[in-house]
Structure formats: C-alpha cells, structure tokens
Amino acid sequence: MRVDTQFAKQSFTGLPPWAKGVIAVAIIGGIGYIAYKFLKAPGKIKEGQGNRQEENSANKDLDKLISAGKGPTLSKTQYLQYANQLQSAMDGYGTDNGAILKIFANVKNEADVLAIITAYGIRKISSGTWNPEPNYEGTLGGALSSEQSANELGKLNLLLAKKGIKHRF
C-alpha cells in the first residue's frame, strides 16, 4: 500500500495552527513516553531479579527446616489461602491491617511463615483507582513493607517474636 505523501503534506499544511500544535505535542509526548519506558526497563529487570532471589531464599530456608523436622504445621492449600487473603488485604486503596495480623496469628513456627512467603510468591498489588502511588509488584515482604506503616510492621513483628519466630518483615 502506497502512502500519498503529497496528500498528507497538503492535509497538514491546511490545518489551523492550534491543530498543528496538538499534533506536535502528541508526537513529542509519544516519543517521550517510549524513551521513558526504554530507560526504565533495566530497573525493572534488577527488581525482578531481587524478588526471585528473595523467593528462592525462602524456599531454601523452608527446605532446611523441613529436613530438620521443623516443617510447616498446616496444608499447602491453607498457605495458598493465606497468601490470597494477604493479597486481598493489601490490594486496592487502603490496607486491612487487622486481616494481616489475624492471618499471622495462625502461624505456629518459622516454617509456617516461610510457607506463606513461598505460597505468596511474586504478586502485583494495586494501589487503587485514582491513587497516584504506583502499583507494587514483588514478594510478600516487600508488599508488607510497601503497604504498612512502621507502626503496623512493628505490631506484626512483635506478634511473631512472641511466638518465638525469628523472621521479621
């Protein structure tokens, strides 16, 4: 298909000045957006590598505890349910800190915490409609740190410490 450049040139020159300005701004904006995405891509790759390392570390630590006879006390299904409930508690505008504490009140040992982290994996948390905060994508530890205040994280870590669990968020 051949584009008639003469027709396109005549169409553009025949536009009022405000329309030419709008087209120019749209073209410059599009180029700027593409450049922004291109420059941001390496940071996303590094962030993804860090998330995978954290996830792999949790898996290895959980395997060590299982080998030592200090395994999880609940079923894999229950850990997946907890992971889904944690995502729901943090997804969207606002965080249900009470729901997060209730979930972690059910853990009995270090292996339970690691099993929840493993079941959670890497997920995306929406910051909510019209919220200027960017969405978060990463591990449970990162999501909790992103979604909770220092005071709320302190409450969660205190709950774990009272149970003799060493893991902290």
N, C-alpha and C positions, 0 to 999 in steps of 0.2 A: 504494500500500500504506500503510495507516494503522497507526501505532505506538500501541499502547495504553499511554499514559503512566502510567495508574493501576496497571497490572500491573507495569511497570518499577519504579515507585516502591515498591510493596509488596515486590517481589523484593529490592531493595537494602536496605530497612529491615529485612528479615528475616534478613540476613546477620550472622554473628558479627563482632565488632569487628576481629579480625585480617584478615578478608577485605575489610572496608571499607578498611582501611589499605593492603592490597596493591593494590586498585583505585585508590586515591588516588595512591599512589606511581607506578603505571603511567601514569596520566593526566598527572601532573606531569612525569614523565620524557619522555613523548612530546612534550609541549609544549616542554620544554627542548631536546630533540633538533631539533625543527623550527626553533626560534629559532636554535640554533647553526648549522644548515645555511644558514639565511637570512642570517645575519650573515657567514658565511664566503664566500659566493658572490662578492662583489666582489673579494676577494683572488685567487680562482681565475681570474677574468676578467683581472686585471692580469698574473698569472703566465703565462697563455696568450698574452697579447699580447707579453710579453718573449720567450717561446720562439719565436713566429712571427718576431719581429724578428731574433733570432739566426739562425734558419734562413734568412731572406731575405738577410741579410748574407753568409752562407756561399755562397749561390747566386750573388750578385752578384760576390763575390771570385773564385769559381771561373770565372765567365763572363769576367772580366777576364783571368785567367791563360790561358784558352783562346784568347782574342782575341790575346794577346801571343805565342802559340806555345809556351806553357809548360804545356800541358794534362796531364791525368792519363795515367799510364803503363799502367793496367790497364783492363779492361772494366767496364761498369756492373754486369754480373752479379757480378763479383768484389767490387765495392764493396758490393753488397747482401748478399753472403755474409759479408763482414767485419762489416757492421752487425748482421746476425743473430747472428754469433758473439760480438760485443761485448755484445749484449743478453743472450745466454745466460750469458756470463761474469759478468755483474753481477746477473742475476735470481736471486731466492731468497736464502736465508740464506748469507752469505759471498760473497766476490768472488774470482774466479780471476785474480789479478793477472798471473800468468805468461802466461795466454792473451792478455790485453790487450797485453802487451809483444810477444808473438810476432806479433800482427796488425800492430802499428805498426812492427815490424822490417821488414815487407814494403813499406812506403811508400818512395818514392824522392824525392818533391818535395812542395812546398806544395799543389799541385793534388790530389795523392793524398789528403792529409789532408782537404782541403775536400770531395772527392768522397765520402769515408767519412762525414763530418758530414752532407752532403746526403742520402746514402742512408739514414742513420740517422733523420733527420727528428725527429719528436717521438714518443717511445715511453714506455710505462709499465714501470717496474722494480719487481718485488715485493720487499719486504724479507724475505719468508719467513714461513712459518706460525708463529704464536705470537710473532713478533718485535714488540716494542712500537714499533719505528721505523715511521713511516708509509711507504707506498709512494711512489716518486718517479715523476713524470711530467714529461718535458721533453726537452731536446736532449742530444746526446752529451756536450758539455762539462759541462753540469750533472750528468748522470748520473755521469761520471767523478769530478767533484768531490764528489758525494754519496757515492759508493761506495768511493773510495780515500782512504788516509791522505795526509798531506802528503809523507811519505817516498816513497810509491808514485807520486804525481803527479810528484815530483821526478825519479824514475827515468825516467818516461815523457818528461818534458820534456827531460831530458838526452839520451835516445835521439834525439829529434827534432833537438836542437841539433847533435849530432854529424853528422847528415845535412845540415846547413845549412838546416833547415826552421825558419822563424820562428814558426810557430803554436805557442801554448802553451795548456795546459789548466789 
